[in-house]
Amino acid sequence: MTGDLLAISDLHIGYAENRRIVEELHPGGADDWLIVAGDVAERFDDIEWALTTLRGRFAEVVWAPGNHELWTLPDDPVQLRGEARYRALVELCRGLGVHTPEDPYPVWDGPGGPVAVAPLFLLYDYTFRPRGTATKAEALAAAHAAGVVCTDELLLHPDPYPDRESWCRARLAETDRRLAERHPALPTVLVNHFPLRRDPTYVLRHPEFALWCGTEHTADWHLRHRAAAVVYGHLHIPRSTVADGVPFEEVSLGYPREWTPRGGPAGPRRILPRGRA
C-alpha cells in the first residue's frame, strides 16, 4: 500500500469558513487515510455531515472524540448526554465506516508502517492544575478568579458518572487494557483529542485552561505503548514537538480568528511516512 497517514482536528464546522475547508478537503492519493482527532462540531447533524463527507473521500477515516462533540446544546435535536451521547456517536461512525475508540485498532501498512492507529477517548481529570493549587477545588477557584472557565462545565455532562474525573478514570482503565492487548511487537500511533503530556499546555496564553486539557496519568503512555507518533488537538496551537524521541503532533485547524493571522488554514498534517517532502 502507498499513500499518507494524515491528521487534522478541531474542524469546528459551525463556522462557515471552516465548513468550506472541509468541503474542499481531498486526499492526495487513493490510499490516503485521515485521522480526525476531535472537535468536528457540536451539533449531531453537523458531525454526521462532516464525517460522511470525509469518509467518502479517504480510504479510511479514524475518529477520536473531542469535548465539543460531547456537548449537549439546548437547540440540538439530539439531547443525549454523557456516555449515551458518546455511544450514539460511536454508532453513527460505525454506520459510516469510520473507526472509533471502541473498534479494533486499524493497522496502517503503508509507508512508515505497520502501526496500529489507536483512537483514544480519555477526557481529563483536573490534574493539570495551576501553580500554587493542590486540589480540584483550589484549581477551579483560581480559574474562576482569572475568568478562564471551559464551557464544558455547562455543556459536557458526565452521566451516568458522578463527575468528569470519574468518567476519565473509567476510560483510562479500559483504554490502557485494550492497548496492552494488542500484539506487543506492533508500534502505535496514539490519537487523543487532549494532549497525553502536560508539556504542551505550558504555552497556553491562559495557563488556568490546562485544567480541561488532559490527565497526568498518561504522561508515559507514549513509551508504555510503543508510540511511533502521538496525535492530539484541543489547544489550537498547531506544532510538532518531540518527547523521548517520539514525535508529538498538534494538528488543530482551529477557529478562523486563529488561523487567519497565520496566513490561512493549515491542512492535514502528515504523520506517516515521516520526512517525505
C-alpha atoms as one frame of an Amber mdcrd trajectory, in Angstrom:
protein
   0.000   0.000   0.000   1.170   3.523  -0.783  -0.275   6.782   0.470  -0.013
   9.023   3.523  -1.408   8.806   7.036  -2.775  12.322   7.621  -4.321  14.003
  10.652  -6.406  17.054  11.477  -8.522  18.144  14.444 -10.691  20.988  15.711
 -12.581  21.465  12.445 -15.380  23.422  14.160 -17.567  23.369  11.084 -20.162
  25.572  12.746 -18.055  28.375  11.268 -18.838  28.898   7.575 -15.151  29.374
   6.742 -14.252  26.050   8.337 -17.149  24.253   6.665 -15.822  25.399   3.290
 -12.401  23.991   4.207 -13.970  20.583   4.825 -15.939  20.857   1.585 -12.655
  21.421  -0.278 -10.558  18.868   1.631  -9.416  15.982  -0.586  -6.708  13.336
  -0.293  -3.544  13.485  -2.333  -3.973   9.877  -3.420  -6.394   6.983  -3.339
  -4.617   5.259  -0.426  -4.528   8.210   1.987  -6.011   7.745   5.456  -7.321
  10.628   7.566  -7.230  10.854  11.364  -9.827  13.273  12.774  -8.759  13.975
  16.358 -11.924  15.536  17.723 -13.953  18.737  17.800 -15.577  18.228  14.437
 -18.660  20.172  15.581 -21.153  20.472  18.436 -24.406  19.521  16.734 -25.072
  15.894  15.857 -26.147  16.637  12.281 -23.007  18.701  11.602 -20.801  15.885
  12.909 -22.622  13.430  10.650 -22.234  15.691   7.606 -18.500  16.222   8.109
 -17.621  12.584   8.751 -19.825  11.421   5.867 -18.081  13.885   3.560 -14.589
  12.856   4.618 -15.325   9.119   4.627 -16.454   9.412   1.022 -13.029  10.733
   0.005 -10.382   8.985   2.100  -9.514   5.300   2.055 -10.048   5.147   5.825
 -11.127   7.692   8.450 -10.208   7.322  12.126 -12.092   9.448  14.685 -11.416
  10.257  18.326 -13.966  12.488  20.103 -13.214  15.930  21.411 -15.063  17.775
  24.114 -17.248  19.703  21.646 -18.836  16.541  20.202 -19.877  15.654  23.748
 -21.630  18.965  24.456 -25.415  18.819  24.720 -26.623  22.099  23.248 -30.163
  23.256  24.067 -31.029  23.562  20.345 -29.565  20.210  19.233 -32.408  17.799
  18.374 -30.215  15.017  19.829 -30.432  15.675  23.561 -28.416  12.671  24.732
 -25.920  13.374  27.489 -22.602  11.957  28.616 -21.927   8.291  27.943 -25.171
   7.907  25.988 -24.152  10.701  23.610 -20.693   9.210  23.154 -22.158   5.772
  22.367 -24.563   7.311  19.850 -21.612   8.997  18.127 -19.798   5.656  18.013
 -22.814   4.040  16.344 -23.035   6.936  13.884 -19.380   6.409  12.936 -19.790
   2.668  12.600 -22.663   3.211  10.210 -20.384   5.406   8.092 -17.408   3.012
   8.221 -15.370   5.379  10.425 -13.054   3.812  13.037 -13.735   4.768  16.673
 -12.101   4.158  20.075 -14.484   1.222  20.579 -13.381  -0.720  17.490 -10.327
  -2.898  16.762  -7.393  -0.628  16.012  -6.825  -0.473  12.248  -3.299  -1.258
  11.066  -1.601   1.203   8.736   0.503  -0.935   6.387   1.601   1.961   4.208
   4.944   3.794   4.264   6.244   4.023   7.825   4.109   1.061   8.951   2.926
  -1.283  10.083   1.483   0.543  13.091  -1.782   0.252  14.988  -3.676   3.529
  14.676  -5.317   3.807  18.098  -8.027   6.461  18.566  -8.475   7.145  22.287
 -11.214   8.694  24.387  -9.764   9.650  27.770 -11.180  13.031  28.830  -9.446
  14.888  31.697  -9.377  14.757  35.479  -8.367  18.269  36.629  -4.782  17.188
  37.426  -3.203  19.808  35.125  -3.579  22.360  37.931  -2.341  25.950  38.002
   0.768  26.671  40.010   0.028  27.177  43.681  -3.056  24.930  43.748  -3.178
  21.394  45.156  -6.797  20.300  44.725  -9.515  20.430  42.095 -11.453  22.934
  44.206  -8.458  25.256  44.527  -7.709  24.947  40.826 -11.277  25.734  39.800
 -11.337  28.698  42.157  -8.166  30.035  40.543  -9.669  29.566  37.070 -12.860
  31.391  38.054 -10.817  34.216  39.571  -8.878  34.537  36.313 -12.088  34.460
  34.263 -10.952  31.310  32.434 -13.604  28.591  32.693 -14.200  25.991  29.989
 -17.727  25.729  28.567 -17.529  22.014  29.382 -18.577  22.951  32.914 -22.003
  23.821  31.499 -22.461  21.564  28.480 -20.344  18.410  28.857 -22.357  16.170
  31.160 -20.707  13.064  32.685 -23.919  10.975  33.039 -24.132   8.337  34.428
 -20.845   9.091  36.223 -20.945  11.483  39.180 -18.318  13.780  37.623 -15.960
  14.076  34.663 -12.928  12.778  36.550 -14.785   9.546  37.369 -15.608   9.129
  33.689 -11.946   9.830  32.909 -10.777   7.135  35.350 -13.064   4.577  33.745
 -11.820   5.491  30.267  -8.186   5.305  31.357  -8.594   1.797  32.771 -10.480
   0.454  29.753  -8.166   2.058  27.192  -4.970   1.003  28.949  -6.246  -2.573
  28.977  -7.107  -2.536  25.275  -3.759  -1.040  24.271  -1.929  -3.683  26.310
  -3.819  -6.446  24.485  -2.503  -5.540  21.039   0.430  -7.537  19.623   3.481
  -6.353  21.614   5.658  -6.048  18.508   3.263  -3.625  16.825   4.006   0.087
  17.408   1.144   2.555  17.727   0.048   5.940  16.574  -1.809   7.218  19.630
  -4.635   9.612  18.755  -6.299  11.582  21.539  -8.078  14.913  21.385  -6.389
  16.066  24.588  -2.570  16.066  24.899  -1.180  12.994  26.663   1.509  15.067
  28.384   1.226  18.346  30.234   4.191  19.980  28.470   2.162  21.338  25.518
  -0.091  23.320  27.880   2.841  25.402  29.142   2.493  27.671  26.106  -1.189
  28.453  26.704  -1.956  32.164  26.952  -4.179  31.375  29.934  -2.466  28.648
  31.988  -5.624  28.048  34.037  -7.237  26.456  30.959  -4.878  23.477  31.323
  -7.362  22.071  33.869  -9.544  20.942  30.950  -6.684  19.614  28.818  -5.763
  16.125  29.995  -4.559  13.931  32.822  -1.196  13.296  34.450  -1.891   9.549
  34.229  -0.977   9.403  30.513   2.417  11.108  30.775   4.300   7.892  29.916
   1.830   6.255  27.546   3.940   7.112  24.500   6.648   4.859  25.966   4.489
   2.163  27.554   2.501   1.655  24.360   5.417   1.965  21.888   4.161   5.053
  20.076   5.711   5.822  16.705   3.848   9.143  16.947   1.240  10.866  19.108
  -1.527  12.972  17.558  -3.629  15.461  19.521  -5.507  18.754  19.186  -7.656
  20.814  21.576  -5.079  23.549  22.268  -5.409  25.232  18.853  -1.623  25.632
  18.792  -0.556  23.531  15.790   3.069  22.455  16.086   5.445  19.492  16.159
   7.453  18.556  19.253   9.426  15.529  20.417   9.472  13.783  23.807  11.732
  10.790  24.488  12.361  10.539  20.767   8.627  10.281  19.952   7.037  12.918
  17.666   4.017  14.704  19.128   1.820  16.409  16.527  -0.783  19.058  17.423
  -2.990  19.111  14.329  -5.722  21.679  15.099  -7.378  23.704  12.382  -8.971
  25.960  14.999 -11.220  28.979  14.724 -10.985  31.395  11.742  -9.810  34.181
  14.072  -6.853  31.958  14.979  -5.772  30.654  11.581  -6.363  33.892   9.626
  -3.365  35.717  11.240  -1.188  32.699  10.375  -1.776  33.349   6.683  -4.571
  30.826   6.234  -5.724  27.460   7.472  -3.341  24.567   7.903  -4.317  21.424
   6.048  -3.984  17.901   7.419  -0.572  17.059   8.888   1.336  14.075   7.509
   2.018  11.634  10.350   3.481   8.788   8.282   5.725   8.423   6.404   7.931
  10.894   8.218  10.345  13.103   6.340   8.635  12.961   2.962   8.626  16.342
   1.200
